[in-house]
Amino acid sequence: MFEGRLPDRQQISTLVLTGGVLFGLFLCYLLAVPFLPALVWSFTLAVLFGPVYARVLSATNAPGLSAAIMVAVVAVIVVVPAILVIGTLLTEAVRNATLVSAMVDADSWTRWVDAHPRLAPALRWLDLPELVKAPLAWLAGWSGTFVSVSLSGLISLLLTFYFLFYFFRDQEAILAATRGLLPLSSSEFAVVADRIVNTIFATILGTAAVAALQGALGGAMFWWLGLPAPLLWGVLMGLLAVVPFLGAFVIWAPTAAVLAIQGELGSAAVLTLWGTLVVGVVDNVVYPILVGKRLMLHTVASFIAIAGGLLVFGTPGVVLGPLVVAISLALLDIWRRRIPPDAKAAAGEAKGIQAVAHNQKSPENRAL
């Protein structure tokens, strides 16, 4: 009598359990959001320095000691140079803000406009002094806050190293637990894990390395031409080079235009040629060498992944955006491979029948 109701109860129980799992995962996500930057960067560093950790572990045969050594190594290699460069950058930004503002002040800009009547309408519409004033004021104020080292930034840095230690020490246990929780076979899990590692290496070693090289080349040319704040503009060009369809030209192209308006045609020509033939070509030459087939994302998908990641997740989105897209594509490919061949054949036959029926209903066939 009650045997017929048992499947219904099982289905209801399964639905309730599924809802509970999804709700629990959502709550876990909310709990992890405050620590998302530290988690993303620590995981990224653990993947990048994973081969080095494996060598240290083989030498010491002590996971805890090896993890502690690697955390110290990462701090020396990554954090210390980054703090020194950022401190120098911000100091130069504050020192050169007044100088850059003086180059494009209202009086100078008015004289440039009056000296070029043919370009006057476009130059007045551009209003370069107003464009430069706001970002320079923001940069000067932000730099003062950053130099003082906020408590939240220090806590995030400490949490990054805290998580990094456990990502190193417990990586085998983490992989085993993740493999056991996901409804994937060993081979499918290996595909997803390999896609994650390749995406991180491609994003950091490819995108970041090329962006750093473009910024360095652009800043070097600014320094050689005697332009103010070469380090500042070089770093900005590197940051803009991370975002697809923008790039370093957002900085050097307007600068070349200002030099041409000032009458420094030689410097403007040199900067334009350098930016086009050297800085611009680096992306097309060096990026394929560093990345190769690791990323496996189309240009449009890469743009959505990086730009969308920055908009949604902030700075960690540079890594998290491509990871989300790469994992989604890997899972979609696994799902496609799981479809039985009979189902694929049936779907193909159904499409063929629909096509035949459509052709028979067409006006040409009815006329025949």
C-alpha positions in Angstrom: 0.0 0.0 0.0 2.8 2.4 0.9 5.3 1.0 -1.6 4.0 3.2 -4.4 4.6 6.4 -2.3 8.2 5.5 -1.4 9.7 6.9 -4.6 7.8 10.2 -4.2 9.1 10.5 -0.6 12.6 9.7 -1.9 12.3 12.4 -4.5 11.1 14.9 -2.0 13.9 14.0 0.4 16.4 14.4 -2.4 15.0 17.8 -3.4 15.1 19.0 0.2 18.6 17.7 0.6 19.7 19.4 -2.7 18.1 22.7 -1.5 19.9 22.4 1.8 23.2 21.8 0.1 22.8 24.7 -2.3 21.7 27.0 0.6 24.7 25.8 2.6 27.1 26.5 -0.3 25.6 30.0 -0.6 26.2 30.7 3.1 29.7 29.4 2.7 30.2 31.8 -0.2 29.0 34.7 1.9 31.4 33.6 4.7 34.3 33.4 2.3 33.7 36.7 0.5 35.6 38.9 3.0 38.6 36.6 2.6 38.3 36.2 -1.2 41.4 38.4 -2.1 43.6 36.5 0.3 42.3 33.1 -0.8 42.7 33.9 -4.5 46.2 35.2 -4.2 47.4 32.5 -1.8 46.0 29.8 -4.1 47.6 31.5 -7.1 51.0 31.6 -5.4 50.7 28.0 -4.3 50.1 26.9 -7.9 52.9 29.1 -9.3 55.4 27.9 -6.7 54.1 24.4 -6.6 57.0 22.8 -8.5 59.5 24.6 -6.2 57.7 23.3 -3.1 57.8 19.8 -4.5 61.6 20.0 -4.7 61.9 21.4 -1.2 59.6 18.7 0.1 61.7 16.0 -1.5 64.8 17.4 0.1 63.4 17.9 3.6 60.6 15.2 3.7 58.8 17.5 6.2 55.6 19.1 4.8 55.4 21.7 7.7 59.0 22.8 7.4 58.9 22.9 3.6 55.7 25.0 3.7 57.3 27.5 6.1 60.4 27.7 3.9 58.3 28.4 0.8 56.3 31.1 2.5 59.5 32.9 3.4 60.8 32.5 -0.2 57.6 33.8 -1.7 57.7 36.8 0.7 61.2 37.6 -0.4 60.6 37.1 -4.1 57.2 38.7 -4.4 56.2 40.9 -1.5 59.4 42.8 -0.7 60.1 44.0 -4.3 56.4 44.9 -4.7 56.4 47.0 -1.6 59.6 48.8 -2.7 58.3 49.5 -6.2 54.9 50.7 -5.0 56.4 52.9 -2.4 58.8 54.5 -5.0 55.9 54.8 -7.5 53.6 56.6 -5.1 56.4 58.9 -3.9 57.1 59.8 -7.5 53.4 60.3 -8.2 53.1 62.9 -5.4 56.3 64.6 -6.5 55.4 64.9 -10.2 51.7 65.6 -9.8 52.4 69.4 -9.8 54.8 69.2 -12.7 52.4 67.2 -14.9 49.6 69.6 -14.0 51.8 72.6 -15.0 52.4 71.0 -18.4 48.7 71.0 -19.2 47.5 74.0 -17.2 44.7 76.1 -18.6 46.9 78.9 -19.8 49.3 76.6 -21.7 46.3 74.7 -23.2 44.7 78.0 -24.3 47.9 79.0 -26.1 48.2 75.6 -27.8 44.6 75.9 -29.0 45.1 79.5 -30.3 48.3 78.4 -32.1 46.5 75.7 -34.0 43.2 77.2 -35.3 42.4 74.2 -37.5 42.5 71.9 -34.6 40.8 74.3 -32.2 37.3 72.8 -32.2 38.7 69.3 -31.4 41.2 70.6 -28.8 38.5 72.6 -27.0 36.3 69.6 -26.9 39.1 67.4 -25.5 39.8 69.9 -22.6 43.0 68.1 -21.5 43.6 70.1 -18.3 40.3 68.9 -16.9 41.0 65.3 -17.9 44.3 65.4 -16.2 43.3 67.3 -13.1 40.9 64.8 -11.6 43.1 61.6 -11.8 46.1 63.5 -10.5 44.2 64.8 -7.5 42.8 61.3 -6.9 46.2 59.7 -7.2 47.8 62.2 -4.8 45.2 61.6 -2.2 45.2 57.9 -2.6 48.9 57.7 -2.4 49.0 59.4 1.0 46.5 56.9 2.3 48.4 53.9 0.8 51.8 55.0 2.2 50.3 55.0 5.7 49.6 51.3 5.2 46.0 50.6 6.2 45.1 48.0 8.8 42.9 46.1 6.3 45.7 45.8 3.8 48.1 44.5 6.4 45.5 41.9 7.6 44.9 40.8 4.0 48.6 40.3 3.5 49.0 38.3 6.7 46.0 36.2 5.7 47.5 35.5 2.3 50.6 34.0 3.9 48.5 32.2 6.5 46.4 30.5 3.8 49.5 30.0 1.6 51.2 27.9 4.3 48.3 25.5 4.5 47.9 25.4 0.7 51.5 24.2 0.5 51.4 21.9 3.5 48.0 20.3 3.0 47.8 20.3 -0.8 47.4 16.5 -1.1 44.6 16.4 1.5 42.9 19.4 -0.2 43.0 17.7 -3.6 41.7 14.4 -2.1 38.9 16.1 -0.3 37.9 18.2 -3.4 38.1 15.1 -5.6 35.8 13.2 -3.2 33.2 16.0 -3.1 32.9 16.6 -6.8 30.8 14.3 -8.9 33.7 13.7 -11.3 35.7 10.7 -12.2 39.5 10.7 -11.6 40.2 11.5 -15.3 37.6 14.2 -15.4 38.9 15.8 -12.2 42.4 15.6 -13.7 41.2 17.5 -16.7 39.7 20.3 -14.5 42.7 20.5 -12.3 45.0 20.7 -15.3 42.9 23.5 -16.8 43.1 25.4 -13.5 46.9 25.2 -13.4 47.3 26.1 -17.1 45.0 29.1 -16.7 46.9 30.4 -13.7 50.2 30.0 -15.3 48.9 31.6 -18.6 47.3 34.5 -16.7 50.2 35.4 -14.5 53.2 34.4 -16.6 51.6 35.5 -19.8 49.4 38.5 -19.2 51.2 39.9 -16.2 54.7 39.3 -17.7 53.8 40.9 -21.0 52.1 43.8 -19.3 55.1 44.4 -17.1 57.4 44.3 -20.1 55.2 46.8 -22.0 55.1 49.1 -19.0 58.9 48.9 -18.6 59.5 49.7 -22.3 57.0 52.5 -22.3 58.5 54.0 -19.1 62.0 53.7 -20.4 61.1 55.7 -23.5 59.4 58.4 -21.2 62.7 58.5 -19.3 64.8 58.7 -22.4 62.7 61.6 -23.8 63.0 63.5 -20.5 59.2 63.3 -19.8 58.1 63.7 -16.2 57.2 60.7 -13.9 58.5 57.9 -16.2 58.0 55.3 -13.4 54.5 56.4 -12.8 53.4 56.3 -16.4 55.3 53.1 -17.0 53.4 51.4 -14.2 50.1 52.8 -15.5 50.9 51.5 -19.0 51.6 48.1 -17.5 48.3 48.1 -15.6 46.3 49.1 -18.7 48.1 46.5 -20.8 46.4 43.8 -18.6 43.0 44.8 -19.9 42.3 43.6 -23.4 41.5 46.2 -26.1 43.0 48.9 -24.0 46.7 48.7 -23.5 49.7 51.0 -23.1 48.7 53.2 -26.1 46.1 54.9 -23.8 49.0 56.6 -22.1 51.7 57.1 -24.8 49.3 58.1 -27.7 47.9 61.2 -25.9 51.4 62.0 -24.7 52.7 61.9 -28.3 49.8 64.2 -29.3 50.7 66.7 -26.6 54.4 66.7 -27.6 53.3 67.3 -31.2 51.1 70.2 -30.1 54.0 71.7 -28.1 56.1 71.6 -31.3 58.4 68.8 -30.2 57.7 66.8 -33.4 60.9 64.7 -33.1 60.0 63.5 -29.6 56.4 62.9 -30.7 57.6 60.8 -33.7 60.0 58.8 -31.6 57.4 58.0 -29.0 54.8 57.1 -31.6 57.2 54.7 -33.5 58.4 53.2 -30.2 54.9 52.7 -28.9 53.7 51.2 -32.2 56.7 49.1 -33.3 58.1 48.0 -29.9 55.6 48.3 -27.1 52.7 47.3 -29.3 54.4 44.3 -31.0 55.6 42.8 -27.7 52.1 41.6 -27.0 51.9 39.7 -30.3 55.5 38.2 -30.0 56.2 37.5 -26.4 52.6 36.5 -25.3 52.3 33.5 -27.5 55.8 32.3 -26.4 55.0 32.5 -22.7 51.4 31.3 -22.9 51.3 29.0 -25.9 48.2 26.8 -25.7 47.9 27.0 -21.9 45.0 29.5 -21.7 42.9 28.0 -24.6 40.5 31.0 -24.6 39.4 33.1 -27.6 40.2 36.8 -27.5 36.6 37.7 -26.8 36.3 35.2 -24.0 39.6 36.4 -22.6 38.4 40.0 -22.6 35.2 39.0 -20.9 37.0 36.9 -18.3 39.6 39.6 -17.4 37.5 42.7 -17.7 34.5 41.1 -16.1 36.6 39.6 -13.4 38.0 43.0 -12.5 34.5 44.5 -12.4 32.9 41.8 -10.3 35.7 40.7 -8.0 38.1 43.7 -8.1 41.9 43.0 -8.3 41.6 39.3 -7.7 39.4 39.1 -10.8 42.5 39.2 -12.9 43.0 35.6 -11.9 39.5 34.6 -10.8 37.7 35.8 -14.0 39.8 33.5 -16.3 39.5 30.7 -13.8 35.7 30.9 -13.7 35.5 30.8 -17.5 38.1 28.1 -17.9 36.4 25.8 -15.3 33.0 26.4 -16.8 34.2 25.5 -20.3 36.0 22.4 -18.9 32.8 21.3 -17.1 30.7 21.9 -20.2 33.1 19.8 -22.2 32.8 17.0 -19.6 29.0 17.3 -19.7 29.0 17.0 -23.5 31.2 13.9 -23.4 28.8 12.3 -20.9 25.9 12.4 -23.3 25.3 8.9 -24.6 26.1 8.3 -28.3 22.5 7.1 -28.8 21.1 10.3 -27.4 23.4 12.3 -29.8 22.3 10.2 -32.7 18.6 10.6 -31.8 19.1 14.4 -31.5 20.8 14.4 -35.0 17.9 12.3 -36.5 15.4 14.7 -34.9 17.1 17.7 -36.5 17.2 15.9 -39.8 13.5 15.1 -39.7 12.7 18.8 -38.8 14.9 20.0 -41.7 13.0 17.6 -44.2 9.6 18.8 -42.9 10.7 22.4 -43.2 11.8 21.8 -46.8 8.6 20.1 -47.7 6.6 23.1 -46.3 8.7 25.7 -48.2 6.9 27.5 -51.1 9.2 26.1 -53.7 8.5 22.4 -52.7 4.8 23.1 -52.5 4.9 24.5 -56.1 6.6 21.3 -57.3 
